[in-house]
Amino acid sequence: MPWFLYLIECSDGSVYTGIATDVQARYDKHASGMGARYTRSRKPVRLLASFELADRSSASRAEYRVKQLAPAQKWELASGTRTLESVLPASEHAAQEAAEIAASMDSTQA
């Protein structure tokens, strides 16, 4: 089952980063005040971007890397001027590509 890394613009102009299997449902939780403590006090304004990852482990590692970025770099990621691959170490990027290839092979053989 794929997992997603997502970026949300908050009411104070910050960018919240999280992971989920259903991004829209998770955004709705944040918007209703039932999400993370961070978004309870900084209301979500809009979903900026989401990125599909192979599994929870990959998503968690990507989330950690994105949370280390400066705010301007998160905005670059959200706008598409920075790629998720550029944020991940080469070994994680290679593992992600291998997982995507394996998943596509599974779907073509089914």
ABEGO torsion letter per residue (X at the ends): XBBBBBBBBBAAGBBBBBBBABAAAAAAAAAAGABBAAAAABBBABBABBBBBABAAAAAAAAAAAAABBAAAAAAAAAGABBAAAABBAAAAAAAAAAAAAAAAAAAAX
